[in-house]
């Protein structure tokens, strides 16, 4: 090999020996790294998988890069071996040998074919190829180039392996949970086309099958690189689709459990519904009776009408009982929930109706109580013999105990008696 003296000073023997030791250590490290990459589980999986999409493209480029790495390593090995042979000629090398070693160890003495490391493979040509362009490196430059390409290749291998290690197993666990949920759904009559939850289970099944196939064939499509990180494999698997499927299955599972709960407690819930509607019926009947009484006892008062029994709710309750007899739990569940809400509302309306209807009687009772309370107070103080008071008391009492009672007039009469009583109380009976 013809050598040209490198620019700069020629290394002495100690410098040469230190450089050879350092480059030998780097050579060993590069070899260990390439062998580890060759034996990496992710690389073996990539070699054996039927890849698609971005993973197929990147792995094709990475395979060419790995082949180039071994070419670089072989060249590195040859150059280092040649330098060691020169150094082994003599224990005390002369200046010419030191100049050659300096050139080999520090100069751009390494020539390798300039091969692309990414993009499509070059098309074969029928014409004889011209001499391939050559890249020249120093040994340190070649090591830096090897490290760069190695990190790029390792990133693809580690990222794909991380996705394969994380997602398929999780998808399989979720698929097993999906299978159990589907079995449970069928046991309570939740089936596709008959219940929304059944349709959701079918959609989740299809999504998981498609997701698993895509993850296996194109793992790099599910990789989020870490921003600002240059370390190989820096990032995390993209679990967004998996997470959405898991949440959807959890929603369906809760719905199925609710249907199961209906099966377990439907009898007690139906009994409670019957009780609620029975109480509403009785309250409405009481309101209708009270309305007749109010209309007969109270005059000049607006008494609201009372609605009839909740026939529609009774019919739907009968439908719910029919669903229970035929074990149609998926239909019974939403019907019971609606009936429970509406039955509570119906009982509340019945109570409000009774309160509204009997309000005039409550007003009359309050006026009677107020009138008698004032009279009793005056009597205790010995002030009940006042003629004006007696006259006003009798007038108010006749109105309040007559039927029908004119509440407005009776209230005015009670107020007149109350005002007179307050005057007497304030003067102590001395006018």
Steps between C-alpha positions, in 0.01 A plus 500: 500500500651831396471754775523872497635677799210659691504868574615586848751331728585133476396298804770344711498137605305555825235703321467229236462231764239700690305566179509132405378401847217752488395402148519134597267561790262692274520217247398252769214725613375539142518123445310430821235754406453359150478145633245612761299669227522187289368293790235750616155343533343798327726459196415130472130583521534768232682257273230235535188718498279588204533874535285776358487878493765717659666204673555322169662809350719577799608140551602467134722807542629371835599164352713681244649712779588191705668341197698821452596498868659159459680625187633795697600271783685265265689796353575628850628154594727482194646848554559437869661163428728655237604771745579239763710306246703812426546559871609136553788522255739643753498568869642846435344621174693748288376839387369361169296236680373757750396724211312209341332415828405864552341504156316173561378597846430872452474570131212431262637159426168313504324471164150347484238493223257791524180294541156649578364413843138592440250516217428236236768262388671602176360341187735250332649624176577294192793725413830448679508717809757769529728485797294568809567826683713462808472665842821565691516506879745513780463207737339732755270635229405147399419411861280810527322402177450146628360631829259729314366224275490254789288738711264553207462126444465421869227764530286316243561161661442614859190705412337212312589259780355737763168517315491123452585446866231739625196499275419148370500351851276778627269459202481126567408561865233746392372250242468238775302748710290575192427128457381473861285810461342365180414173674346694787309720255351199322387357834282805561374532144730783386567417136600697189201649325287471813684722747746789455749334734500193274583719202777667701652161584510408131668830415760451777568145379568622147714787627720275715551249217596776255718674759695185587564416135622855436723504808661170401564602139578870549623559858680826418164656410424471874816667630525851643864616496602705801542866411856621530640152566773354279533174694402187301149392594421828673123527508195294586241276330191680371213344696225744399295249297547232762395739778186602311404135451566427869280791608223394263513143635489629857189704418332193348606282792339742746184498292494119497555493875207737539286260298623212719407700807153542354469124475593465866279771649224538242234341724562738788513798262168399341342467847627845591361642176159349572511651846593845364217494244255370763592786733460746213157352420390527865629855527315603183182331626538690828550822303185439298297435817648808664414711198134405529512592869672831432253596230215431744654686795694787345348769281674743261815287480687363196543127562730327244382194314644160594637272229396140463713196589829455302362240259796517262745428782293199609508366146878543475538333839308202361739499203796496738355201684461325164865568414601346832292187441671450162851585630535797266740673738653735244154645431392497863803698618430834325123463553542455876727803522247715315206365702674563832569858408146562366328321791684722751395804298141376486483454879645849547237648264224315687619642832525850353146462362367397842678794660361744244145364532495510881668840524166686555412267790843567648442874468158470670653293781773759551242782518289304751804435714609863491148622592468263799856574617429872524168437681669267751773756565245775567305269729811423709552874550132559585448710189256281310179690594558790260190541283690593184725200543206269558323631192805464278577154641149377427515639145831331424392174662175482298700543178762240592253237618248548219494295180599596246750731667604819325871495590573855387213646703585276797863613492394866502270430795779329695730797429237743630465295820878477529539879465233566763658246732840665465349837589340361811824324598701817453267708726437229756122527446482873576384695196 
